[in-house]
């Protein structure tokens, strides 16, 4: 006999959920958020007479992305894998505010010396908008550590819907990108105070404070990973900036427009592996070799399957989809799609490996892998763009990512040699998603 709806027990507000439910909630909310962010790129094109506005939007995103790792400071993964209470929620929050201020200052200094003056206010306001959302991620990390990713999924979904709504209304009425970014920033700030903060406080006491000693310890500990992340972001952003310099904003706008939906692979990949990071750490600390390998196998199979599905989907639906969404002008850029799919799946593997070795505290591996990545990109981008045009950006990224992945594979093997051994009968297998 079927149970009535009222007989289905709901978890308490701070009660852990199963891995399966966490993954479903996180995936659903993250997908809604990504879809809304992608729709913004569609609206930019549809409400403009050319790709110039899309080029501006892509450009400010690229500049922000270059120094976003300074704001994040790789502490999301660090916080999620902090199973023994090294720092409090308030300390992580205060530290994120500190690093966000650092990121804003560095971003604007970079913009002053490398960007057109007309772009400075747009870069400043867009960076503020992204930093507000990034500070809220501290509460998401707390919720993930306590295995309540339904709150994260709801937050991501609502963030995406609110950003899309505000962008559509303000940009549609004013055609002013600066006013639009300012409105999005204020909306994100209010949402964080109304939703994210109360949910995070369900699990841990929240007192914003941070001693200089703890701040300095975190700055020192994570600095190599952060510098590596800046280098890794440069491997993606600098070739795009060079494309704008070499071929103009319209070329970058067209490239960014085609790349935006393909990036669903990277977003989908994060749905797969991000909820598993805590389980990887628990398997490692328990010496559960079997559970760790099962989790690795599941991630690899899922990412490969995701890449194949997207490659087939782009081949079959790319033409009708892009022309329907962006208009007939998109047809001349369809040749960019398949290389973008390959680069996206490789970047997804790179992001997973980077987060995993960071969670296992192999910070040197994250640093050098990203240094390798940006070094390859800097060498390859000029001849690649010269020879292949916009596709040269993708070819550069593929080469940079492969080099990084090879290094991280050897680094992970070295870390796993230190994994403790346990009785296989008593060991805990965290590979189940039930």
Secondary structure by P-SEA (a helix, b strand, c coil): ccccccccccccccccccaaaaaaaaaaaaaaaaaaaaaaaaaaaaacccaaaaaaaaaaaaaaaaccccccccaaaaaaacccccccaaaaaaaaaaaaaaaaaaaaaaaaacccccaaaaaaaaaaaaaaaaaaaaaaaaaaaaccaaaaaaaaaaaaaaaaaaaaaaaaacccaaaaaaaaaaaaaaaaaacaaaaaaccbbbbbcccaaaaaaaaaaaaaaaaaaaaaaaaccaaaaaaaaaccaaaaaaaaaaacccaaaaaaaaaccccaaaaaaaaaaacaaaaaaaaaaaaaaaaaaaaaaaaaaaaacaaaaaaaaccccccccccccaaaaaaaaaaaaaaaaaaaaaaacaaaaaaaaaaaaaaaaaaccaaaaaccccaaaaaaaaaaaaaaaaaaaaaaaaaacccccccccccccccccc
